[in-house]
Amino acid sequence: MAETVNVQDVNLYLSQPHEVKGAWIGQGEILKQVLACWIVVDDDDLPLTPRLIGPPGIGKTALGMAAAQVREQDLYIYQCTADTRPEDLLITPVLAESGKIAYHASPLVSAMIKGGVCILDEGNRMNEKSWASLAPLLDYRRYVESIVAGITIAAHPDFRCAVTMNQDESTFEIPDYILSRLQPTLTLKFPNREDELAILQYHLPFCAEQMLNMTVEFLQQSHELKLDFSSRDGINLLRYAMKRISQDSDHPLAADEAWREALVKCLGEEALDLNTLSQQRARSLGGQTMPLGFGDFFFSSDDPLHPDRDDLDEFDSDD
C-alpha cells in the first residue's frame, strides 16, 4: 500500500523509490564530480543540481543512480517527455473508488518530502511550462507550488537532484533562466576499451569472449569516428546474437554470422561500414571532416610513414 503524508491538510500518496541495481564501472572522476555537487560545506550552503549530458545509452542515468547509492539515499526517477505537464511533475489528482479526489505525488515531490535523490531523466525533452514550475525548487527557495492541490511543498534538507540530457535533435531548447539553475554541466564520455569490456562482461557474464571482443572492437572504432553507438547498443546487440546462436541447437549459427546479423538488426545496415557512416554524418552536419583512410587506423596524420602523406610524392619508384 502506498505511503501517505499530510501536507497543509492535504493527504498525498507518495511514489515508491526506485530499486537500485548494478555497479558503476570506470570513469570514477565524473562520479566524484556528481557527489561534489551534492555536498554542503556550511549551514548556509545549498546543493547544486548538475546537468549530466552525453549521447543516448552512455550511462547518464546509471551515473545518477550510482551517486545515490554511494550516498545511501532512496532514489526516485522521473521520465520527462514532450507532453509532461506541471501537474505530472508535481501532484496529480486521481478519482478514487470512493468518488473523491486523491492526490498522488510524483517521484520528484516524493523525493523532496522523503529526502531522497531524484533524477529528472532526459530533461531537455520537457517543455518550458513544465520547467517553469520547477524554478523555485532549483534555486535558493527549494520549494514547489501545486496549483492542483493548492499547497506549497518545501524540499527536505537531504533532497538532491540531477538532470540528464541527451545530445540529439529530438529535444527542446531549455530556457536560459532554467539552465542557469542547472549547473555545473558534467559531460559523460565514452568508456575506454578496458572499461567498456568490463561493462559488457558485467551485464552479460554468459557471453562468449570472442563475441565480447568483437563488440568492444566495433564500439571503440565507432567512438574514434565520433559515432554515437554506445555500450547499451553493444549489450542489445550481444543479447540478440546470443539468442540467435542458442535458438537452434541442431544447426546453431556461427558466432561471427550471428554477430553480423545482430549488428544489422540492432544498428542498421550502415553500421557495417563505420568509415562511410562517419563521412555521411559529417556531411549531413555540414562538417568539413576529411574522410578517413585505412592508414588512419595505424598512423597519426603527421607520421612520416602514413601512406597518404602528400610529401611522399617527392619519392618516386626509383627511390
Buried (B, 14 or more C-beta within 10 A) or exposed (E): EEEEBEBEEBEBBBBEBBEBEEEBBBBEEBBEBBBBBBEEEEEEEEBBBBBBBBBBBBBBBBBBBBBBBBBEBBBBBBEBBEEBBBBBBBBBEEEEEEEEEBBBBBBBBBBBBBBBBBBBBBBBBBBEEBBEBBBBBBBEEBEBBBEBBEBEBBBBEBBBBBBBBBEEEEBBEBEEEBBEBBEEEBEBEBBEEEBBBBBBBEBBEEBBEEBBEBBBEBBBBBBBBEBBBBBBBBBBBBBBBBEBBEEEEEEEBEBEEBBBBBBEBBBEEEBEEBBEBBBEBBEEEEEEEEEBEEBBEEBEEEEEEBEEBEEEEEEEEEE
